[in-house]
Amino acid sequence: MKRTVYIFHCSTHSSLYGFTFDATGANLPKEECGGHWVLDTTIEISDTDPRLISGLLPRDILAKLDADGYFIIEIKITFRERAV
């Protein structure tokens, strides 16, 4: 069964994301974000969905949401120059 997950980003920390079942994001911890949580996107996932989301399996995200109600992750993207 697919479940709706709302993904928010922190307004003052661009690499900090919060996942929740709450469309308002009201259950995301305010102390984790120095600003406020802004809705970024909505996804539909299930326990059997094989695609990775931020390097995580959907079943792991859903398990964390079921246990705690939210999931916070910091995503850092780095770029390296290729040798020519």
PDB file with SEQRES, HELIX, SHEET and CRYST1 records, atoms N, CA, C and O in Angstrom:
SEQRES   1 A   84  MET LYS ARG THR VAL TYR ILE PHE HIS CYS SER THR HIS          
SEQRES   2 A   84  SER SER LEU TYR GLY PHE THR PHE ASP ALA THR GLY ALA          
SEQRES   3 A   84  ASN LEU PRO LYS GLU GLU CYS GLY GLY HIS TRP VAL LEU          
SEQRES   4 A   84  ASP THR THR ILE GLU ILE SER ASP THR ASP PRO ARG LEU          
SEQRES   5 A   84  ILE SER GLY LEU LEU PRO ARG ASP ILE LEU ALA LYS LEU          
SEQRES   6 A   84  ASP ALA ASP GLY TYR PHE ILE ILE GLU ILE LYS ILE THR          
SEQRES   7 A   84  PHE ARG GLU ARG ALA VAL                                      
HELIX    1 AA1 LYS A   30  GLU A   32  5                                   3    
HELIX    2 AA2 PRO A   58  ASP A   68  1                                  11    
SHEET    1 AA1 4 TRP A  37  ILE A  45  0                                        
SHEET    2 AA1 4 ARG A   3  CYS A  10 -1                                        
SHEET    3 AA1 4 LEU A  16  THR A  20 -1                                        
SHEET    4 AA1 4 TYR A  70  GLU A  74 -1                                        
CRYST1    1.000    1.000    1.000  90.00  90.00  90.00 P 1           1          
ATOM      1  N   MET A   1       0.840  -1.182   0.000  1.00  0.00           N  
ATOM      2  CA  MET A   1       0.000   0.000   0.000  1.00  0.00           C  
ATOM      3  C   MET A   1       0.885   1.245   0.000  1.00  0.00           C  
ATOM      4  O   MET A   1       1.783   1.376   0.831  1.00  0.00           O  
ATOM      5  N   LYS A   2       0.628   2.145  -0.926  1.00  0.00           N  
ATOM      6  CA  LYS A   2       1.368   3.403  -1.019  1.00  0.00           C  
ATOM      7  C   LYS A   2       0.921   4.348   0.092  1.00  0.00           C  
ATOM      8  O   LYS A   2      -0.255   4.409   0.450  1.00  0.00           O  
ATOM      9  N   ARG A   3       1.894   5.082   0.624  1.00  0.00           N  
ATOM     10  CA  ARG A   3       1.614   6.058   1.667  1.00  0.00           C  
ATOM     11  C   ARG A   3       2.190   7.398   1.253  1.00  0.00           C  
ATOM     12  O   ARG A   3       3.231   7.459   0.599  1.00  0.00           O  
ATOM     13  N   THR A   4       1.514   8.469   1.633  1.00  0.00           N  
ATOM     14  CA  THR A   4       1.953   9.814   1.284  1.00  0.00           C  
ATOM     15  C   THR A   4       2.928  10.317   2.335  1.00  0.00           C  
ATOM     16  O   THR A   4       2.637  10.319   3.531  1.00  0.00           O  
ATOM     17  N   VAL A   5       4.092  10.745   1.860  1.00  0.00           N  
ATOM     18  CA  VAL A   5       5.119  11.313   2.731  1.00  0.00           C  
ATOM     19  C   VAL A   5       5.403  12.730   2.249  1.00  0.00           C  
ATOM     20  O   VAL A   5       5.585  12.973   1.056  1.00  0.00           O  
ATOM     21  N   TYR A   6       5.436  13.653   3.197  1.00  0.00           N  
ATOM     22  CA  TYR A   6       5.711  15.059   2.900  1.00  0.00           C  
ATOM     23  C   TYR A   6       7.155  15.348   3.280  1.00  0.00           C  
ATOM     24  O   TYR A   6       7.603  15.022   4.379  1.00  0.00           O  
ATOM     25  N   ILE A   7       7.870  15.964   2.354  1.00  0.00           N  
ATOM     26  CA  ILE A   7       9.279  16.271   2.587  1.00  0.00           C  
ATOM     27  C   ILE A   7       9.428  17.788   2.676  1.00  0.00           C  
ATOM     28  O   ILE A   7       9.056  18.523   1.761  1.00  0.00           O  
ATOM     29  N   PHE A   8       9.979  18.232   3.795  1.00  0.00           N  
ATOM     30  CA  PHE A   8      10.196  19.651   4.059  1.00  0.00           C  
ATOM     31  C   PHE A   8      11.699  19.920   4.085  1.00  0.00           C  
ATOM     32  O   PHE A   8      12.490  19.029   4.393  1.00  0.00           O  
ATOM     33  N   HIS A   9      12.087  21.151   3.759  1.00  0.00           N  
ATOM     34  CA  HIS A   9      13.483  21.550   3.946  1.00  0.00           C  
ATOM     35  C   HIS A   9      13.522  22.705   4.937  1.00  0.00           C  
ATOM     36  O   HIS A   9      12.547  23.441   5.097  1.00  0.00           O  
ATOM     37  N   CYS A  10      14.655  22.849   5.591  1.00  0.00           N  
ATOM     38  CA  CYS A  10      14.832  23.907   6.580  1.00  0.00           C  
ATOM     39  C   CYS A  10      15.156  25.216   5.857  1.00  0.00           C  
ATOM     40  O   CYS A  10      15.996  25.243   4.957  1.00  0.00           O  
ATOM     41  N   SER A  11      14.487  26.297   6.254  1.00  0.00           N  
ATOM     42  CA  SER A  11      14.680  27.583   5.575  1.00  0.00           C  
ATOM     43  C   SER A  11      16.066  28.180   5.801  1.00  0.00           C  
ATOM     44  O   SER A  11      16.513  29.009   5.009  1.00  0.00           O  
ATOM     45  N   THR A  12      16.753  27.773   6.866  1.00  0.00           N  
ATOM     46  CA  THR A  12      18.071  28.347   7.160  1.00  0.00           C  
ATOM     47  C   THR A  12      19.219  27.357   7.005  1.00  0.00           C  
ATOM     48  O   THR A  12      20.382  27.724   7.168  1.00  0.00           O  
ATOM     49  N   HIS A  13      18.905  26.129   6.696  1.00  0.00           N  
ATOM     50  CA  HIS A  13      19.928  25.086   6.555  1.00  0.00           C  
ATOM     51  C   HIS A  13      19.539  24.251   5.336  1.00  0.00           C  
ATOM     52  O   HIS A  13      18.818  23.261   5.464  1.00  0.00           O  
ATOM     53  N   SER A  14      20.011  24.645   4.165  1.00  0.00           N  
ATOM     54  CA  SER A  14      19.519  24.105   2.897  1.00  0.00           C  
ATOM     55  C   SER A  14      19.723  22.605   2.710  1.00  0.00           C  
ATOM     56  O   SER A  14      19.069  22.007   1.856  1.00  0.00           O  
ATOM     57  N   SER A  15      20.600  21.988   3.473  1.00  0.00           N  
ATOM     58  CA  SER A  15      20.815  20.548   3.302  1.00  0.00           C  
ATOM     59  C   SER A  15      20.070  19.704   4.343  1.00  0.00           C  
ATOM     60  O   SER A  15      20.268  18.491   4.412  1.00  0.00           O  
ATOM     61  N   LEU A  16      19.214  20.341   5.152  1.00  0.00           N  
ATOM     62  CA  LEU A  16      18.475  19.636   6.188  1.00  0.00           C  
ATOM     63  C   LEU A  16      17.031  19.406   5.731  1.00  0.00           C  
ATOM     64  O   LEU A  16      16.327  20.345   5.360  1.00  0.00           O  
ATOM     65  N   TYR A  17      16.605  18.136   5.767  1.00  0.00           N  
ATOM     66  CA  TYR A  17      15.272  17.759   5.308  1.00  0.00           C  
ATOM     67  C   TYR A  17      14.532  16.994   6.390  1.00  0.00           C  
ATOM     68  O   TYR A  17      15.130  16.240   7.157  1.00  0.00           O  
ATOM     69  N   GLY A  18      13.228  17.196   6.440  1.00  0.00           N  
ATOM     70  CA  GLY A  18      12.370  16.477   7.363  1.00  0.00           C  
ATOM     71  C   GLY A  18      11.295  15.732   6.600  1.00  0.00           C  
ATOM     72  O   GLY A  18      10.625  16.310   5.745  1.00  0.00           O  
ATOM     73  N   PHE A  19      11.124  14.462   6.899  1.00  0.00           N  
ATOM     74  CA  PHE A  19      10.099  13.614   6.289  1.00  0.00           C  
ATOM     75  C   PHE A  19       9.006  13.408   7.328  1.00  0.00           C  
ATOM     76  O   PHE A  19       9.307  13.206   8.505  1.00  0.00           O  
ATOM     77  N   THR A  20       7.748  13.455   6.917  1.00  0.00           N  
ATOM     78  CA  THR A  20       6.640  13.270   7.844  1.00  0.00           C  
ATOM     79  C   THR A  20       5.383  12.839   7.092  1.00  0.00           C  
ATOM     80  O   THR A  20       5.277  13.031   5.881  1.00  0.00           O  
ATOM     81  N   PHE A  21       4.434  12.256   7.820  1.00  0.00           N  
ATOM     82  CA  PHE A  21       3.114  11.962   7.262  1.00  0.00           C  
ATOM     83  C   PHE A  21       2.193  13.180   7.397  1.00  0.00           C  
ATOM     84  O   PHE A  21       1.113  13.207   6.808  1.00  0.00           O  
ATOM     85  N   ASP A  22       2.612  14.174   8.163  1.00  0.00           N  
ATOM     86  CA  ASP A  22       1.808  15.367   8.448  1.00  0.00           C  
ATOM     87  C   ASP A  22       2.002  16.417   7.356  1.00  0.00           C  
ATOM     88  O   ASP A  22       3.105  16.942   7.199  1.00  0.00           O  
ATOM     89  N   ALA A  23       0.959  16.729   6.609  1.00  0.00           N  
ATOM     90  CA  ALA A  23       1.041  17.681   5.501  1.00  0.00           C  
ATOM     91  C   ALA A  23       1.444  19.082   5.953  1.00  0.00           C  
ATOM     92  O   ALA A  23       1.961  19.863   5.155  1.00  0.00           O  
ATOM     93  N   THR A  24       1.214  19.404   7.219  1.00  0.00           N  
ATOM     94  CA  THR A  24       1.574  20.737   7.726  1.00  0.00           C  
ATOM     95  C   THR A  24       3.005  20.795   8.237  1.00  0.00           C  
ATOM     96  O   THR A  24       3.571  21.879   8.380  1.00  0.00           O  
ATOM     97  N   GLY A  25       3.594  19.635   8.512  1.00  0.00           N  
ATOM     98  CA  GLY A  25       4.942  19.594   9.066  1.00  0.00           C  
ATOM     99  C   GLY A  25       5.004  20.007  10.529  1.00  0.00           C  
ATOM    100  O   GLY A  25       6.089  20.218  11.071  1.00  0.00           O  
ATOM    101  N   ALA A  26       3.861  20.121  11.162  1.00  0.00           N  
ATOM    102  CA  ALA A  26       3.798  20.609  12.546  1.00  0.00           C  
ATOM    103  C   ALA A  26       4.543  19.705  13.530  1.00  0.00           C  
ATOM    104  O   ALA A  26       4.959  20.170  14.592  1.00  0.00           O  
ATOM    105  N   ASN A  27       4.716  18.439  13.202  1.00  0.00           N  
ATOM    106  CA  ASN A  27       5.405  17.535  14.128  1.00  0.00           C  
ATOM    107  C   ASN A  27       6.919  17.518  13.934  1.00  0.00           C  
ATOM    108  O   ASN A  27       7.618  16.825  14.673  1.00  0.00           O  
ATOM    109  N   LEU A  28       7.443  18.265  12.958  1.00  0.00           N  
ATOM    110  CA  LEU A  28       8.893  18.326  12.777  1.00  0.00           C  
ATOM    111  C   LEU A  28       9.493  19.179  13.891  1.00  0.00           C  
ATOM    112  O   LEU A  28       8.976  20.256  14.188  1.00  0.00           O  
ATOM    113  N   PRO A  29      10.571  18.715  14.507  1.00  0.00           N  
ATOM    114  CA  PRO A  29      11.136  19.436  15.650  1.00  0.00           C  
ATOM    115  C   PRO A  29      11.712  20.800  15.256  1.00  0.00           C  
ATOM    116  O   PRO A  29      12.575  20.904  14.385  1.00  0.00           O  
ATOM    117  N   LYS A  30      11.215  21.824  15.913  1.00  0.00           N  
ATOM    118  CA  LYS A  30      11.664  23.188  15.622  1.00  0.00           C  
ATOM    119  C   LYS A  30      13.126  23.398  16.009  1.00  0.00           C  
ATOM    120  O   LYS A  30      13.823  24.192  15.377  1.00  0.00           O  
ATOM    121  N   GLU A  31      13.600  22.690  17.049  1.00  0.00           N  
ATOM    122  CA  GLU A  31      14.983  22.861  17.489  1.00  0.00           C  
ATOM    123  C   GLU A  31      15.999  22.304  16.484  1.00  0.00           C  
ATOM    124  O   GLU A  31      17.180  22.646  16.547  1.00  0.00           O  
ATOM    125  N   GLU A  32      15.551  21.460  15.572  1.00  0.00           N  
ATOM    126  CA  GLU A  32      16.447  20.912  14.544  1.00  0.00           C  
ATOM    127  C   GLU A  32      16.742  21.935  13.444  1.00  0.00           C  
ATOM    128  O   GLU A  32      17.767  21.851  12.767  1.00  0.00           O  
ATOM    129  N   CYS A  33      15.841  22.894  13.274  1.00  0.00           N  
ATOM    130  CA  CYS A  33      15.938  23.880  12.193  1.00  0.00           C  
ATOM    131  C   CYS A  33      15.932  25.282  12.808  1.00  0.00           C  
ATOM    132  O   CYS A  33      15.001  25.637  13.532  1.00  0.00           O  
ATOM    133  N   GLY A  34      16.948  26.064  12.527  1.00  0.00           N  
ATOM    134  CA  GLY A  34      17.035  27.410  13.081  1.00  0.00           C  
ATOM    135  C   GLY A  34      15.992  28.367  12.528  1.00  0.00           C  
ATOM    136  O   GLY A  34      15.755  29.424  13.114  1.00  0.00           O  
ATOM    137  N   GLY A  35      15.373  28.024  11.425  1.00  0.00           N  
ATOM    138  CA  GLY A  35      14.347  28.855  10.808  1.00  0.00           C  
ATOM    139  C   GLY A  35      13.006  28.165  10.918  1.00  0.00           C  
ATOM    140  O   GLY A  35      12.514  27.907  12.017  1.00  0.00           O  
ATOM    141  N   HIS A  36      12.416  27.867   9.768  1.00  0.00           N  
ATOM    142  CA  HIS A  36      11.147  27.130   9.765  1.00  0.00           C  
ATOM    143  C   HIS A  36      11.191  26.074   8.659  1.00  0.00           C  
ATOM    144  O   HIS A  36      12.001  26.149   7.735  1.00  0.00           O  
ATOM    145  N   TRP A  37      10.309  25.100   8.776  1.00  0.00           N  
ATOM    146  CA  TRP A  37      10.227  24.020   7.798  1.00  0.00           C  
ATOM    147  C   TRP A  37       9.336  24.450   6.640  1.00  0.00           C  
ATOM    148  O   TRP A  37       8.234  24.959   6.846  1.00  0.00           O  
ATOM    149  N   VAL A  38       9.826  24.241   5.415  1.00  0.00           N  
ATOM    150  CA  VAL A  38       9.120  24.628   4.195  1.00  0.00           C  
ATOM    151  C   VAL A  38       8.841  23.364   3.374  1.00  0.00           C  
ATOM    152  O   VAL A  38       9.747  22.572   3.114  1.00  0.00           O  
ATOM    153  N   LEU A  39       7.586  23.187   2.970  1.00  0.00           N  
ATOM    154  CA  LEU A  39       7.243  22.013   2.163  1.00  0.00           C  
ATOM    155  C   LEU A  39       8.020  22.035   0.863  1.00  0.00           C  
ATOM    156  O   LEU A  39       7.995  23.021   0.126  1.00  0.00           O  
ATOM    157  N   ASP A  40       8.706  20.945   0.590  1.00  0.00           N  
ATOM    158  CA  ASP A  40       9.526  20.821  -0.604  1.00  0.00           C  
ATOM    159  C   ASP A  40       8.822  19.981  -1.658  1.00  0.00           C  
ATOM    160  O   ASP A  40       8.686  20.399  -2.808  1.00  0.00           O  
ATOM    161  N   THR A  41       8.374  18.790  -1.261  1.00  0.00           N  
ATOM    162  CA  THR A  41       7.716  17.896  -2.205  1.00  0.00           C  
ATOM    163  C   THR A  41       6.898  16.851  -1.454  1.00  0.00           C  
ATOM    164  O   THR A  41       7.027  16.690  -0.240  1.00  0.00           O  
ATOM    165  N   THR A  42       6.067  16.157  -2.191  1.00  0.00           N  
ATOM    166  CA  THR A  42       5.255  15.072  -1.661  1.00  0.00           C  
ATOM    167  C   THR A  42       5.546  13.831  -2.500  1.00  0.00           C  
ATOM    168  O   THR A  42       5.615  13.901  -3.727  1.00  0.00           O  
ATOM    169  N   ILE A  43       5.716  12.699  -1.827  1.00  0.00           N  
ATOM    170  CA  ILE A  43       5.965  11.451  -2.553  1.00  0.00           C  
ATOM    171  C   ILE A  43       5.009  10.377  -2.067  1.00  0.00           C  
ATOM    172  O   ILE A  43       4.507  10.429  -0.944  1.00  0.00           O  
ATOM    173  N   GLU A  44       4.769   9.414  -2.924  1.00  0.00           N  
ATOM    174  CA  GLU A  44       3.967   8.231  -2.592  1.00  0.00           C  
ATOM    175  C   GLU A  44       4.922   7.046  -2.601  1.00  0.00           C  
ATOM    176  O   GLU A  44       5.511   6.730  -3.635  1.00  0.00           O  
ATOM    177  N   ILE A  45       5.080   6.384  -1.447  1.00  0.00           N  
ATOM    178  CA  ILE A  45       5.991   5.239  -1.376  1.00  0.00           C  
ATOM    179  C   ILE A  45       5.345   4.089  -0.606  1.00  0.00           C  
ATOM    180  O   ILE A  45       4.388   4.271   0.146  1.00  0.00           O  
ATOM    181  N   SER A  46       5.906   2.900  -0.822  1.00  0.00           N  
ATOM    182  CA  SER A  46       5.450   1.714  -0.099  1.00  0.00           C  
ATOM    183  C   SER A  46       6.670   0.962   0.420  1.00  0.00           C  
ATOM    184  O   SER A  46       7.804   1.234   0.026  1.00  0.00           O  
ATOM    185  N   ASP A  47       6.411   0.016   1.309  1.00  0.00           N  
ATOM    186  CA  ASP A  47       7.486  -0.796   1.880  1.00  0.00           C  
ATOM    187  C   ASP A  47       8.234  -1.594   0.821  1.00  0.00           C  
ATOM    188  O   ASP A  47       9.403  -1.928   1.009  1.00  0.00           O  
ATOM    189  N   THR A  48       7.583  -1.897  -0.269  1.00  0.00           N  
ATOM    190  CA  THR A  48       8.200  -2.729  -1.300  1.00  0.00           C  
ATOM    191  C   THR A  48       8.794  -1.921  -2.455  1.00  0.00           C  
ATOM    192  O   THR A  48       9.306  -2.498  -3.415  1.00  0.00           O  
ATOM    193  N   ASP A  49       8.731  -0.612  -2.369  1.00  0.00           N  
ATOM    194  CA  ASP A  49       9.275   0.251  -3.413  1.00  0.00           C  
ATOM    195  C   ASP A  49      10.799   0.120  -3.419  1.00  0.00           C  
ATOM    196  O   ASP A  49      11.427   0.374  -2.391  1.00  0.00           O  
ATOM    197  N   PRO A  50      11.416  -0.269  -4.543  1.00  0.00           N  
ATOM    198  CA  PRO A  50      12.856  -0.511  -4.564  1.00  0.00           C  
ATOM    199  C   PRO A  50      13.723   0.738  -4.774  1.00  0.00           C  
ATOM    200  O   PRO A  50      14.935   0.680  -4.565  1.00  0.00           O  
ATOM    201  N   ARG A  51      13.131   1.858  -5.181  1.00  0.00           N  
ATOM    202  CA  ARG A  51      13.946   3.037  -5.494  1.00  0.00           C  
ATOM    203  C   ARG A  51      14.523   3.668  -4.224  1.00  0.00           C  
ATOM    204  O   ARG A  51      13.921   3.613  -3.152  1.00  0.00           O  
ATOM    205  N   LEU A  52      15.675   4.251  -4.372  1.00  0.00           N  
ATOM    206  CA  LEU A  52      16.324   4.926  -3.259  1.00  0.00           C  
ATOM    207  C   LEU A  52      15.869   6.378  -3.196  1.00  0.00           C  
ATOM    208  O   LEU A  52      15.681   7.027  -4.225  1.00  0.00           O  
ATOM    209  N   ILE A  53      15.697   6.873  -1.991  1.00  0.00           N  
ATOM    210  CA  ILE A  53      15.346   8.265  -1.750  1.00  0.00           C  
ATOM    211  C   ILE A  53      16.401   8.813  -0.803  1.00  0.00           C  
ATOM    212  O   ILE A  53      16.470   8.408   0.357  1.00  0.00           O  
ATOM    213  N   SER A  54      17.213   9.723  -1.291  1.00  0.00           N  
ATOM    214  CA  SER A  54      18.324  10.269  -0.498  1.00  0.00           C  
ATOM    215  C   SER A  54      19.218   9.160   0.041  1.00  0.00           C  
ATOM    216  O   SER A  54      19.726   9.247   1.159  1.00  0.00           O  
ATOM    217  N   GLY A  55      19.404   8.115  -0.764  1.00  0.00           N  
ATOM    218  CA  GLY A  55      20.256   7.005  -0.378  1.00  0.00           C  
ATOM    219  C   GLY A  55      19.616   6.010   0.572  1.00  0.00           C  
ATOM    220  O   GLY A  55      20.288   5.097   1.053  1.00  0.00           O  
ATOM    221  N   LEU A  56      18.330   6.168   0.851  1.00  0.00           N  
ATOM    222  CA  LEU A  56      17.626   5.289   1.783  1.00  0.00           C  
ATOM    223  C   LEU A  56      16.531   4.520   1.072  1.00  0.00           C  
ATOM    224  O   LEU A  56      15.940   5.000   0.105  1.00  0.00           O  
ATOM    225  N   LEU A  57      16.272   3.336   1.557  1.00  0.00           N  
ATOM    226  CA  LEU A  57      15.147   2.561   1.027  1.00  0.00           C  
ATOM    227  C   LEU A  57      13.844   3.090   1.619  1.00  0.00           C  
ATOM    228  O   LEU A  57      13.803   3.452   2.795  1.00  0.00           O  
ATOM    229  N   PRO A  58      12.793   3.139   0.829  1.00  0.00           N  
ATOM    230  CA  PRO A  58      11.503   3.596   1.344  1.00  0.00           C  
ATOM    231  C   PRO A  58      11.050   2.844   2.590  1.00  0.00           C  
ATOM    232  O   PRO A  58      10.454   3.445   3.484  1.00  0.00           O  
ATOM    233  N   ARG A  59      11.320   1.546   2.668  1.00  0.00           N  
ATOM    234  CA  ARG A  59      10.890   0.794   3.862  1.00  0.00           C  
ATOM    235  C   ARG A  59      11.571   1.312   5.128  1.00  0.00           C  
ATOM    236  O   ARG A  59      10.976   1.289   6.206  1.00  0.00           O  
ATOM    237  N   ASP A  60      12.827   1.784   5.000  1.00  0.00           N  
ATOM    238  CA  ASP A  60      13.533   2.332   6.157  1.00  0.00           C  
ATOM    239  C   ASP A  60      12.952   3.692   6.562  1.00  0.00           C  
ATOM    240  O   ASP A  60      12.846   4.000   7.749  1.00  0.00           O  
ATOM    241  N   ILE A  61      12.583   4.489   5.576  1.00  0.00           N  
ATOM    242  CA  ILE A  61      11.949   5.786   5.855  1.00  0.00           C  
ATOM    243  C   ILE A  61      10.607   5.565   6.539  1.00  0.00           C  
ATOM    244  O   ILE A  61      10.306   6.201   7.549  1.00  0.00           O  
ATOM    245  N   LEU A  62       9.804   4.662   5.988  1.00  0.00           N  
ATOM    246  CA  LEU A  62       8.483   4.390   6.567  1.00  0.00           C  
ATOM    247  C   LEU A  62       8.592   3.824   7.975  1.00  0.00           C  
ATOM    248  O   LEU A  62       7.786   4.166   8.840  1.00  0.00           O  
ATOM    249  N   ALA A  63       9.572   2.966   8.217  1.00  0.00           N  
ATOM    250  CA  ALA A  63       9.762   2.404   9.563  1.00  0.00           C  
ATOM    251  C   ALA A  63      10.088   3.510  10.560  1.00  0.00           C  
ATOM    252  O   ALA A  63       9.567   3.512  11.676  1.00  0.00           O  
ATOM    253  N   LYS A  64      10.935   4.440  10.172  1.00  0.00           N  
ATOM    254  CA  LYS A  64      11.297   5.566  11.046  1.00  0.00           C  
ATOM    255  C   LYS A  64      10.081   6.454  11.295  1.00  0.00           C  
ATOM    256  O   LYS A  64       9.858   6.901  12.420  1.00  0.00           O  
ATOM    257  N   LEU A  65       9.296   6.712  10.252  1.00  0.00           N  
ATOM    258  CA  LEU A  65       8.093   7.533  10.404  1.00  0.00           C  
ATOM    259  C   LEU A  65       7.073   6.843  11.307  1.00  0.00           C  
ATOM    260  O   LEU A  65       6.438   7.496  12.135  1.00  0.00           O  
ATOM    261  N   ASP A  66       6.915   5.535  11.155  1.00  0.00           N  
ATOM    262  CA  ASP A  66       5.985   4.792  12.008  1.00  0.00           C  
ATOM    263  C   ASP A  66       6.438   4.822  13.466  1.00  0.00           C  
ATOM    264  O   ASP A  66       5.609   4.898  14.373  1.00  0.00           O  
ATOM    265  N   ALA A  67       7.738   4.762  13.691  1.00  0.00           N  
ATOM    266  CA  ALA A  67       8.271   4.723  15.060  1.00  0.00           C  
ATOM    267  C   ALA A  67       8.258   6.092  15.728  1.00  0.00           C  
ATOM    268  O   ALA A  67       7.877   6.209  16.892  1.00  0.00           O  
ATOM    269  N   ASP A  68       8.672   7.133  14.997  1.00  0.00           N  
ATOM    270  CA  ASP A  68       8.886   8.451  15.604  1.00  0.00           C  
ATOM    271  C   ASP A  68       7.943   9.546  15.110  1.00  0.00           C  
ATOM    272  O   ASP A  68       7.824  10.595  15.742  1.00  0.00           O  
ATOM    273  N   GLY A  69       7.279   9.307  13.989  1.00  0.00           N  
ATOM    274  CA  GLY A  69       6.390  10.323  13.432  1.00  0.00           C  
ATOM    275  C   GLY A  69       7.063  11.265  12.457  1.00  0.00           C  
ATOM    276  O   GLY A  69       6.390  11.957  11.693  1.00  0.00           O  
ATOM    277  N   TYR A  70       8.389  11.298  12.475  1.00  0.00           N  
ATOM    278  CA  TYR A  70       9.147  12.140  11.550  1.00  0.00           C  
ATOM    279  C   TYR A  70      10.535  11.535  11.368  1.00  0.00           C  
ATOM    280  O   TYR A  70      10.941  10.635  12.103  1.00  0.00           O  
ATOM    281  N   PHE A  71      11.250  12.050  10.374  1.00  0.00           N  
ATOM    282  CA  PHE A  71      12.607  11.601  10.103  1.00  0.00           C  
ATOM    283  C   PHE A  71      13.375  12.798   9.577  1.00  0.00           C  
ATOM    284  O   PHE A  71      12.956  13.425   8.604  1.00  0.00           O  
ATOM    285  N   ILE A  72      14.499  13.124  10.212  1.00  0.00           N  
ATOM    286  CA  ILE A  72      15.334  14.252   9.803  1.00  0.00           C  
ATOM    287  C   ILE A  72      16.612  13.700   9.195  1.00  0.00           C  
ATOM    288  O   ILE A  72      17.214  12.769   9.730  1.00  0.00           O  
ATOM    289  N   ILE A  73      17.019  14.280   8.076  1.00  0.00           N  
ATOM    290  CA  ILE A  73      18.252  13.849   7.420  1.00  0.00           C  
ATOM    291  C   ILE A  73      18.960  15.070   6.839  1.00  0.00           C  
ATOM    292  O   ILE A  73      18.328  16.001   6.339  1.00  0.00           O  
ATOM    293  N   GLU A  74      20.282  15.038   6.920  1.00  0.00           N  
ATOM    294  CA  GLU A  74      21.089  16.070   6.285  1.00  0.00           C  
ATOM    295  C   GLU A  74      21.682  15.473   5.021  1.00  0.00           C  
ATOM    296  O   GLU A  74      22.326  14.424   5.056  1.00  0.00           O  
ATOM    297  N   ILE A  75      21.459  16.144   3.917  1.00  0.00           N  
ATOM    298  CA  ILE A  75      21.915  15.664   2.623  1.00  0.00           C  
ATOM    299  C   ILE A  75      22.959  16.630   2.099  1.00  0.00           C  
ATOM    300  O   ILE A  75      22.669  17.797   1.839  1.00  0.00           O  
ATOM    301  N   LYS A  76      24.161  16.138   1.950  1.00  0.00           N  
ATOM    302  CA  LYS A  76      25.239  16.979   1.428  1.00  0.00           C  
ATOM    303  C   LYS A  76      25.627  16.465   0.048  1.00  0.00           C  
ATOM    304  O   LYS A  76      25.856  15.272  -0.148  1.00  0.00           O  
ATOM    305  N   ILE A  77      25.693  17.372  -0.881  1.00  0.00           N  
ATOM    306  CA  ILE A  77      26.085  17.032  -2.246  1.00  0.00           C  
ATOM    307  C   ILE A  77      27.412  17.725  -2.521  1.00  0.00           C  
ATOM    308  O   ILE A  77      27.539  18.937  -2.348  1.00  0.00           O  
ATOM    309  N   THR A  78      28.376  16.964  -2.941  1.00  0.00           N  
ATOM    310  CA  THR A  78      29.667  17.545  -3.284  1.00  0.00           C  
ATOM    311  C   THR A  78      29.990  17.206  -4.729  1.00  0.00           C  
ATOM    312  O   THR A  78      29.604  16.159  -5.247  1.00  0.00           O  
ATOM    313  N   PHE A  79      30.693  18.100  -5.346  1.00  0.00           N  
ATOM    314  CA  PHE A  79      31.102  17.917  -6.738  1.00  0.00           C  
ATOM    315  C   PHE A  79      32.624  17.890  -6.796  1.00  0.00           C  
ATOM    316  O   PHE A  79      33.299  18.664  -6.116  1.00  0.00           O  
ATOM    317  N   ARG A  80      33.145  17.005  -7.603  1.00  0.00           N  
ATOM    318  CA  ARG A  80      34.578  16.922  -7.802  1.00  0.00           C  
ATOM    319  C   ARG A  80      34.879  17.239  -9.262  1.00  0.00           C  
ATOM    320  O   ARG A  80      34.115  16.897 -10.165  1.00  0.00           O  
ATOM    321  N   GLU A  81      35.986  17.886  -9.461  1.00  0.00           N  
ATOM    322  CA  GLU A  81      36.398  18.155 -10.837  1.00  0.00           C  
ATOM    323  C   GLU A  81      37.019  16.895 -11.414  1.00  0.00           C  
ATOM    324  O   GLU A  81      37.762  16.183 -10.739  1.00  0.00           O  
ATOM    325  N   ARG A  82      36.703  16.637 -12.662  1.00  0.00           N  
ATOM    326  CA  ARG A  82      37.277  15.493 -13.345  1.00  0.00           C  
ATOM    327  C   ARG A  82      38.624  15.877 -13.938  1.00  0.00           C  
ATOM    328  O   ARG A  82      38.798  16.983 -14.450  1.00  0.00           O  
ATOM    329  N   ALA A  83      39.555  14.968 -13.865  1.00  0.00           N  
ATOM    330  CA  ALA A  83      40.832  15.189 -14.518  1.00  0.00           C  
ATOM    331  C   ALA A  83      40.621  15.085 -16.015  1.00  0.00           C  
ATOM    332  O   ALA A  83      39.900  14.208 -16.489  1.00  0.00           O  
ATOM    333  N   VAL A  84      41.238  15.963 -16.745  1.00  0.00           N  
ATOM    334  CA  VAL A  84      41.079  15.976 -18.197  1.00  0.00           C  
ATOM    335  C   VAL A  84      42.228  15.284 -18.867  1.00  0.00           C  
ATOM    336  O   VAL A  84      42.266  15.197 -20.095  1.00  0.00           O  
TER     337      VAL A  84                                                      
END                                                                             
